[in-house]
Amino acid sequence: MLQGRFLQLSVIPIVIFSLWVLCAKYSDISPILLPAPQSVLETFKELLVSGELIEHIVSSAKRTLSGFALSSFIGILLALIFSQSPLAKNLGYFVVEAARVTPPLALIPLLILWLGIEEAPKVAIVFLSSFFPIYLNALTAIESVELKLKEVAKTLHFSAWETFRLLTIPAALPGILTGLRVGFGYSWRALVGAELIAASSGLGFMISEASEFSKTSVVFVGIFSIIVIGVFMDWLLSSLIKRYAKFFSV
């Protein structure tokens, strides 16, 4: 069954790669527009051996993890507070909604004016992009805890804190973890977009700089690196959700 699923997942990538090989070898498309797979592989080896690719990946990873950690902490904390206090939720409603419907990348010029051109604007973009999936999923999960669990808490004479800690949080954890998974995907995409506009390192910067000098092979290496890292992290978070959710669900 596992092999069958792997084959299904591999069909489209194999077809795309085959078309790429055929187009690069037999079509009249310029290598500047579509480099051959061999050329991209050679470029990948060069960037890897020189350490340039690792340097850009590390820069992007640091920004992503910093913004993601901050958005996870604040997003889950606000969800906990708002789920327990309707007053706090109502007071913060318009601010949260206004920020939610504003595209983070549209704020880059303002963030650069406020925070400068160093790391802070990129981390802020990651934070704004990943905050709302995390916050909304956590809030929905906590507020959706079944009424029967609360009845169980009353039967066992749990205090409000014991109910929250022993029943509400474990029951809401799968939804919270799903929000973290979605939030990381948003943060990774937004960071690369921010690096395309304002950065001096990172995968987005590498792609942008290579594009200016028509180094299409480098652009392809950057894109593939983004895809591989993004898919791997999504798989990792998905695996953690499947592995641990059953232990915390009630």
C-alpha positions, 0 to 999 in steps of 0.5 A, a space after each residue: 500500500 505504501 509503495 502504491 501511494 509512493 508511485 501515485 505521488 511520483 507520477 506527476 513529478 516524473 512526467 514534469 521532469 521528463 518533459 523538462 529533459 525533452 524540451 531542454 534537449 530537443 526544443 529551440 528554447 534558449 538555455 537562458 530560459 530553460 537550462 538542462 537538468 545536467 546544467 542545474 545539477 552542476 550548478 547545485 554541486 558548485 553552490 554546495 561545495 562553495 558553501 554559498 547555498 548552505 549560507 543562503 539556506 541558513 539565513 532563510 531558516 533563521 528568519 523563518 524559525 524566528 518569526 514562526 516561533 514568535 507567531 506560534 507563541 503569541 498566536 496560541 497565547 492570544 487564542 487561550 486568552 480570547 477563548 476564556 475572555 469574551 471581553 478581551 476577544 471583542 476588544 481585540 476584534 477589529 485590530 486582529 481583523 484589520 491585520 488579518 486582511 492586510 497582505 504582509 508583503 504590502 507592509 514591506 515599505 513601511 516595515 523597512 521605514 520602521 525597522 530598517 533594512 536588517 533582519 527585523 523586517 523579514 522576521 516581521 513578515 514571517 510573523 504576520 504571515 504565519 500568525 493568523 493561521 496559528 491563532 485562528 486554528 488554535 482559537 477554533 479548536 479551543 472553542 470547539 471542545 465538546 460540551 460533554 467534556 465540560 460535563 465530565 469535568 463537573 462530574 469529577 469536580 475539576 477546578 477551572 484550571 484543571 478543566 483547562 489543563 487536563 481536558 480543554 488543551 488535550 482535546 484542542 491540541 490536534 487543531 493547534 498542531 494543524 494551525 502550526 503546520 499551515 502557519 509554517 507553510 505561510 511563513 516559508 512562502 512569505 519569507 522568500 517573497 520578502 527576500 526577493 524584495 529586500 535582503 542581502 542573503 537568503 534563498 529569495 535573494 539568491 534567486 533575485 540576484 541570479 535573475 538579474 544576471 540571467 543565471 537561470 541554473 542558479 534560479 532553478 537551484 534556489 526554487 528546488 531548494 525552497 520546494 524540498 525544504 518546504 515539503 520536508 518541513 510540512 512532512 515533518 510537522 504532519 508526521 508529528 501531528 499524526 504521531 502525537 495527536 492520538 496521545 493527547 486527544 480525549 
